[in-house]
């Protein structure tokens, strides 16, 4: 084989591998974005339906465990989604210091910025 064709093969293989790696990375990022948005919509919809004024229990805040249980998600996933979402807020009052309670921002905050 010619020395030039070996070098060309190495270059073609490296460039092809880099393109394939970049393509797979982009596909993975798209998948992560889709799953995060799907789960966020699911949690926001559930909180909207199950917090005051729409709920029968008249609760403004719901626990991480309740949200996870009703949406078939792990508690860790609910924490991530709720902290990531702009429409969900954490209750920081003294009454709920020991339990993570989440609510819809427009319903629990007077100033929604």
HUMO-V326718 format. One line per field, one symbol per residue. ss: DSSP state (~ for helix, > for strand, _ for the rest). A space follows every 50 residues. Layout:
ss->???
//
This chain:
ss->__~~~~~~~~~~~~~~~~~~~~~~~~~~~~~~~~~~~~~~~~~~~~~~~~ ___________>>~~~~~~~~___~~~~~~~~~~___>>>___~~~____ >>>>~~~~_____
//
